[in-house]
């Protein structure tokens, strides 16, 4: 089970009343080439509010 504190959650409104959340793991120190790899994912379903989208993201992280 992953820890929510290891991820950033950004909620956004796709259109009025349809919210989703993008989830990105915190970057670890090391060599990488910016822009070459995307390490984020989006909640699969729309939520009715920003707080519901945030909760859906936290639930997805908990399942990792």
C-alpha positions in Angstrom: 0.0 0.0 0.0 1.4 3.4 -1.1 1.5 6.4 1.2 -0.5 9.4 0.1 2.3 11.7 1.3 4.6 10.4 -1.4 2.3 11.8 -4.1 1.0 15.2 -5.3 -2.7 15.4 -6.1 -4.0 18.2 -8.4 -7.7 18.4 -8.9 -9.3 20.1 -12.0 -12.7 20.7 -13.4 -13.0 19.2 -16.9 -16.3 21.0 -17.4 -18.8 22.5 -15.0 -19.6 19.8 -12.4 -17.1 17.2 -13.7 -14.0 16.9 -11.5 -10.9 14.7 -11.9 -7.6 14.5 -10.1 -4.1 14.0 -11.5 -1.7 12.0 -9.3 2.1 12.4 -9.6 4.7 10.7 -7.4 7.2 13.1 -5.8 10.5 13.0 -7.7 13.4 11.3 -6.1 16.9 12.7 -6.4 18.8 11.2 -9.3 19.7 11.5 -13.0 16.7 12.1 -15.3 15.9 13.9 -18.5 13.0 16.3 -18.1 10.1 15.8 -20.4 11.1 12.3 -21.5 9.0 10.4 -19.1 5.5 11.0 -17.7 4.9 9.6 -14.3 1.4 10.7 -13.6 -2.1 9.3 -14.0 -5.6 10.6 -13.7 -8.6 9.3 -11.8 -10.7 7.2 -14.3 -14.2 8.6 -13.4 -15.6 12.1 -13.0 -16.6 13.3 -9.6 -19.3 15.8 -8.6 -17.0 18.0 -6.6 -13.3 18.9 -6.0 -13.3 17.1 -2.6 -14.7 13.9 -4.1 -12.1 13.9 -6.8 -9.4 14.4 -4.2 -10.8 11.5 -2.2 -11.0 9.3 -5.3 -7.3 10.0 -5.9 -6.4 9.1 -2.3 -8.3 5.8 -2.7 -6.4 5.0 -5.9 -3.1 5.7 -4.2 -4.1 3.5 -1.3 -4.6 0.6 -3.8 -1.1 0.9 -5.2 
